Amino acid sequence: METAIIVPTLQEAENIEALITQIEQTGLPFAEIVFVDDGSTDGTREQIRAFGEKRRVRLVEREGPDRGLAGAIVAGAESTAASLLVVMDADLSHPPRQIGALLRPILMNEADLVIGSRYVRGGATPGWPVWRRVISRAASGLAYPLTGVRDSMCGFFAIRRDCLLRFAKTAVGFKIVFEVIVRGRKTLRVREVPIVFQNRERGRSKMSLTEAVRFALRWTRAIIRRLFYRSPSVSALPARKLSHD
């Protein structure tokens, strides 16, 4: 199965080179790294184009008002022929060395979606302020009755391309994993593997207390709508730590 790595970007020029290098250093075979940029003005696009001349790197540029994380991921999926996708952030918070652990259950036909989870045994969020821990945990906890997973908000995951395009075509905002699981219901095999989520070292974080509260309110409304109108169940395989080379 060919693998493409989808990386949504917005003002991440300082992290592009380091991310590409770290992905390549894993030694894992992949078809391409697809950066999907939502209008960066800090040189992010120029950095990606420069690497695309000599590495397996490609840029998808998005313009207009209908931008956002979920839409960027779907655009990246639509732009590649690879049958297996890994989605990760550009700010180096998601550890490239764990890509193999995400891919393994799918390649062994044990799962269709594998989430890099901060909230299963072995996962962690070192350096987070208390307010961010509380909001993230609460949002994930609210989603648990619908998803059966501990970290449906994580943006680091591997998925079969056909599943993402089938279940997340109309997803918006940050809740693409949540939407995939809820819409996939019992047909989707889901697993979580632990990751240590690192704070960014370069560039400016887009997460502040104000933004986190706004997101938490939107997320809570989405959960309430799902709980009120539907009560789907999903098949989530028990979380366990997978060994990797």
N, C-alpha and C positions, 0 to 999 in steps of 0.2 A: 504494500500500500504506500503510495507516494504521500509524503507529509509536507504541508505548507505551514509556516508559522506566521500568524496574523498579528500585527502590532499596530493598534490605533495610536496616532500621535497628535499632539497639540503643544507646540512650543517645547520641543525636546531636543534641540540641536546639540546640547552638551552631552547627551547620553547615547546618541546613535552609534558612534564608533565602538564604545565600550560594550554595548548590547550585542552588536554583530559579532564582535570578537569573542565574547563569552559564549554565545550560541555555537559558534564554529568550534570552540575549544571543547565542547562536549563530545565531539567526534561522532555524533549521531547523524545518520543520513537524512537529508531533507531536500525537497525539490527547490524551495525558494523561501525567502523571508519577504512577506508582503507588508509594507508599511502603508497604512491608510491615513492620510493626513487631512485634518479638518481646518485648513486655512491658517497654518502656522506662518508667522512673519519674522521669526528669529533665525532663519537660515536652516530650519529642519529639512525642508524640501531639497535645498541645495546639497546638504550633507548626504541625503539618501541617494539623490541622482549620481553624486560622485562615486559612491560605493557601488552603485548599480552597474557601472562601466566595467568592473573587474570582479565582482562577487555575485552570488546568487541572491540578488536584492532587487526588489521592484517597488515602485511608488505608485499608489493610487491617490489621486488628488480629488478632494470633494469641496465643492463650493455651495453657496446658497444657504438658506435659513434652516433647512431640514437636516442639520448635522447633529451628531451625538454619538456616544460610545456604541450603543447597540447597532445603529445604522452603519457605523464604520466597520464593525465586525462582519455584518451581513454583506457589505460591499466587497470586503476582502475575500469572503467565501465565494461570492459570485464571480470574482475575477480570476480564480485559480481553478485548475483542473484536478488538483490533488484531492484524493478521497478522504484524507485524514487531516484534521486541522488542530494546531495548538494556538491558543489565544493567550497573549500576555501583554502586560504594560511595558511602556518604553522606559520607565524611570528606574529600572534595575531593582524594583521592589520584589519582583518575582524571580526566583533563582533559576537560571537556565539549566543548572546541573540537575534539576528535578524533572526536566522535560521527559527523560527516559522513563521515570516512574509513572508519569501521566500516560505515556503511550503504551506501556506494557500490557495493561489489562485489555485495551482495545485490540492490540495486535494478537493477543491470546484468545480473542473472541469471548472475553468475560464481561465486557462492558461496552456501552455506546458513548457514554459521557463519563469522563474522569475529572474530578474537581481537585485542585490544589487547595487543601483546606487548612485554615488557621485554627480551627476549633475542634479537631480530633486529636487523639493522643499523639504527641510528637510535634504538633503544630504550635506556632507562637507568633506574637506580634511585639517583639521587643522595642522599647523606646516610644510606644504610643502613649499619648496623654490619656488621663482617665476618661475624659469626655468622649474621646474617639472609641475607646474600648467599650464603654457603656452603650453608645449608640449603635455600634456595629453588632455587638452581642444581642441587643434587644431586637434589632431588625431581623437578624438571622433566626432568633428564637420565635418571632412572630410568623416567620415563613415555614418553620419546621412542620407544623401540622399538614401543610400542603405539599411539602417537598420530601420530607423524610430524611433530609441531609442537614448537617450542622452549619454549613457555610455556603448558602445559595447566593451570597453576594460577592463571592470571590471572582476576580476577573482573570484568573490563571487556570485554564482548563484545556483538555483535549476532547475532541468530539468528532464523530463521523460527519463528513460534510453534508451528506444527504439528511441527517437528523437535524443539523442546525438550520438548513434551509427549509425543512419541512415544518419545524416547530417554532422558529424564531424570526420568520420573515417579517412580521409586523411588530416585533419587540421594540421598545423605546427606552431611552435613558440608560440606567446602569443595571437593569434587572434582566439581562438576557439569559443568564443561567436559570434564574427562577422561572422565566417564561418557558424555556425549553423543557424543564422538568414537569411543570404543571400541565403543559399541553401534550407532552409525551405520555403522561399517565403510566399505565401498566406496561406499555410497549417499550419503554425506555429503560435500559439497564444502567444504573448510576452507581459510581463508586467515588469515595473520597480518599485521597492520600495526603499525609501531612506535609506542610511546608512552613518554613520560617519566613515571615513577611518582613522584609527589611525597609527601613525608611530611606528615601532617596538621599543620595550624597551630592548630586548636582542638580541645578535648576530649581525652580520654585514649585512647591507643592500647590496643587489646585484644591486641596482639601483644607477647609478652615472650619471653625466651630459653626459659623453661620451657614456655610454650605452644607455641613453635615446635618444640621437641624432641618434645613429645607428638604434635603434628600430623605431624612427620616420621616418627615410628614408625608411626602409623596409616596414613599414606600409603604407606610402604614395604611394610607388610603387604598393603595393597590391590593394589599393583603386583605383588608376588610371587604373590598369588592369581591375578591375571589372567594372568601369564606362565605359571604352572604348569598352570592348567586350560584356558587358551585361548591362541591365538596369532593374534588377528585382525589384519588389516592395514587401513589406512584410506587414503583418498585425500586427501592434503594438497597444495594448490597451493603452488608456490614462494612464499616470502615476498618481498614487494617493497614499497617505499614508494610509496604512492599520493599524487599531488598533490591538493590540495584548495583550494577558494576561501577 
